[in-house]
Amino acid sequence: MQIKDKVVVVTGGASGIGLGLCRRFAAEGAKGVVVSDYNGAGAARVAEEIGGLAVKTDVGDEAQVKELIDVTVRKFGPIDLFCSNAGIASPGGAEAPNQDWQRCWDVHVMAHVYAARAVLPSMIERGGGYLLQTASAGGLLTTLGQAPYAVTKHAAVAFAEWLSITHAHQGIKVSCLCPFGVISGMLPEDADGIGKLILKTAITPDQCADYVVTALEKEEFLILPHPEILDYFQARTNNHERWLHHMRKEQKQYVLASGTNP
Ligand SMILES: NC(=O)c1ccc[n+]([C@@H]2O[C@H](COP(=O)([O-])OP(=O)(O)OC[C@H]3O[C@@H](n4cnc5c(N)ncnc54)[C@H](O)[C@@H]3O)[C@@H](O)[C@H]2O)c1
């Protein structure tokens, strides 16, 4: 898909990866860019900068996602590309409170379900449309120290795969963005602990957006701005026992050592 003249929605558009996508989509000549975020003031700032429309949305609330889609269609017409990108970090393991697990499930999985449920019927009727779901390298591998995050990002990848398989014959394209480190609100430049390690190979949101636009042109399912993630993913599936052994060593070295182990 070429972005020029397309109607695009980006959730989590006020910051980080979403902000990079909004700027890049506007620069590509999108017909309309809708900057959606639960940080309404942040979304308004970005929308003003790029000449888009800000919509304050909590993506974990189905009624608000539906309203986001209705507002977009009223303003710009049918949606060509919906980017479910909002996300939250969530440290801890099994002991993390139920509300943290539920919030991750709502934001990383149900938000994608709500968006697909609301936007797919009209896309199918028009013979096509594109869904971009931001998961994470953690959704293909794991995220040390963050069980609610890792588990729900795996579910996000699974839902994206399912959509791609099920709706391809109706002209629906799906891509799943699985970055490793991207400097953002979630990974600030002064991050410590495991964040320090991730920062070593981190890219900027602009670099991530460049990568995404090229991958959308090729209509690739898996978008990996850090190509080494494909090697790790293959290592995981080729020899799962060996991969687990390696990850336990990483856990010892980077999480236990920093004292942030759940
Ligand atoms: N930064 C990284 O290293 C990295 C790596 C892999 C995946 N990701 C994923 O990228 C996506 C974007 O994160 P980021 O790194 O740009 O972080 P960020 O914190 O800079 O941006 C996330 C944005 O999502 C918004 N948001 C959070 N919960 C929301 C909700 N319920 N409804 C609406 N908006 C909400 C926040 O207000 C924020 O503006 C997330 O899904 C994240 O899991 C990030």
The ligand as an SDF file (V2000), in Angstrom:
LIG
                    3D

 44 48  0  0  0  0  0  0  0  0999 V2000
    9.5790    1.4120   22.3810 N   0  0  0  0  0  0  0  0  0  0  0  0
    9.9090    0.1510   22.2270 C   0  0  0  0  0  0  0  0  0  0  0  0
   11.0700   -0.2100   22.4170 O   0  0  0  0  0  0  0  0  0  0  0  0
    8.8750   -0.8520   21.7710 C   0  0  0  0  0  0  0  0  0  0  0  0
    9.3200   -2.1260   21.4010 C   0  0  0  0  0  0  0  0  0  0  0  0
    8.3720   -3.0520   20.9660 C   0  0  0  0  0  0  0  0  0  0  0  0
    7.0500   -2.7080   20.8790 C   0  0  0  0  0  0  0  0  0  0  0  0
    6.6430   -1.4580   21.2540 N   0  0  0  0  0  0  0  0  0  0  0  0
    5.2190   -1.1560   21.1450 C   0  0  0  0  0  0  0  0  0  0  0  0
    5.0650    0.0210   20.3970 O   0  0  0  0  0  0  0  0  0  0  0  0
    3.8230    0.6380   20.7160 C   0  0  0  0  0  0  0  0  0  0  0  0
    4.0320    2.1150   20.9380 C   0  0  0  0  0  0  0  0  0  0  0  0
    4.7920    2.2840   22.1270 O   0  0  0  0  0  0  0  0  0  0  0  0
    5.9670    3.3740   22.2470 P   0  0  0  0  0  0  0  0  0  0  0  0
    7.2230    2.6510   22.4520 O   0  0  0  0  0  0  0  0  0  0  0  0
    5.8760    4.3550   21.1540 O   0  0  0  0  0  0  0  0  0  0  0  0
    5.6070    3.9970   23.6710 O   0  0  0  0  0  0  0  0  0  0  0  0
    5.0320    5.4320   24.0710 P   0  0  0  0  0  0  0  0  0  0  0  0
    4.7570    5.3100   25.5300 O   0  0  0  0  0  0  0  0  0  0  0  0
    5.9640    6.4980   23.6120 O   0  0  0  0  0  0  0  0  0  0  0  0
    3.6830    5.5410   23.2430 O   0  0  0  0  0  0  0  0  0  0  0  0
    2.5360    4.8060   23.5640 C   0  0  0  0  0  0  0  0  0  0  0  0
    1.3340    5.7100   23.3890 C   0  0  0  0  0  0  0  0  0  0  0  0
    0.1670    4.9200   23.6120 O   0  0  0  0  0  0  0  0  0  0  0  0
   -0.7450    5.6940   24.3720 C   0  0  0  0  0  0  0  0  0  0  0  0
   -1.6540    4.7970   25.0900 N   0  0  0  0  0  0  0  0  0  0  0  0
   -1.3670    3.9240   26.0830 C   0  0  0  0  0  0  0  0  0  0  0  0
   -2.4680    3.2940   26.4960 N   0  0  0  0  0  0  0  0  0  0  0  0
   -3.4920    3.7710   25.7320 C   0  0  0  0  0  0  0  0  0  0  0  0
   -4.8750    3.5040   25.6810 C   0  0  0  0  0  0  0  0  0  0  0  0
   -5.4720    2.6430   26.5220 N   0  0  0  0  0  0  0  0  0  0  0  0
   -5.6250    4.1470   24.7540 N   0  0  0  0  0  0  0  0  0  0  0  0
   -5.0490    5.0400   23.9010 C   0  0  0  0  0  0  0  0  0  0  0  0
   -3.7480    5.3510   23.9250 N   0  0  0  0  0  0  0  0  0  0  0  0
   -2.9620    4.7240   24.8410 C   0  0  0  0  0  0  0  0  0  0  0  0
    0.1370    6.5210   25.3150 C   0  0  0  0  0  0  0  0  0  0  0  0
   -0.5520    7.6790   25.8050 O   0  0  0  0  0  0  0  0  0  0  0  0
    1.3020    6.8720   24.3990 C   0  0  0  0  0  0  0  0  0  0  0  0
    1.0950    8.0940   23.7370 O   0  0  0  0  0  0  0  0  0  0  0  0
    3.2870   -0.1250   21.9300 C   0  0  0  0  0  0  0  0  0  0  0  0
    2.3050   -1.0430   21.5250 O   0  0  0  0  0  0  0  0  0  0  0  0
    4.5030   -0.8510   22.4410 C   0  0  0  0  0  0  0  0  0  0  0  0
    4.1700   -2.0090   23.1660 O   0  0  0  0  0  0  0  0  0  0  0  0
    7.5210   -0.5320   21.6920 C   0  0  0  0  0  0  0  0  0  0  0  0
  1  2  1  0
  2  3  2  0
  2  4  1  0
  4  5  1  0
  4 44  2  0
  5  6  2  0
  6  7  1  0
  7  8  2  0
  8  9  1  0
  8 44  1  0
  9 10  1  0
  9 42  1  0
 10 11  1  0
 11 12  1  0
 11 40  1  0
 12 13  1  0
 13 14  1  0
 14 15  2  0
 14 16  1  0
 14 17  1  0
 17 18  1  0
 18 19  2  0
 18 20  1  0
 18 21  1  0
 21 22  1  0
 22 23  1  0
 23 24  1  0
 23 38  1  0
 24 25  1  0
 25 26  1  0
 25 36  1  0
 26 27  1  0
 26 35  1  0
 27 28  2  0
 28 29  1  0
 29 30  1  0
 29 35  2  0
 30 31  1  0
 30 32  2  0
 32 33  1  0
 33 34  2  0
 34 35  1  0
 36 37  1  0
 36 38  1  0
 38 39  1  0
 40 41  1  0
 40 42  1  0
 42 43  1  0
M  CHG  2   8   1  16  -1
M  END
$$$$
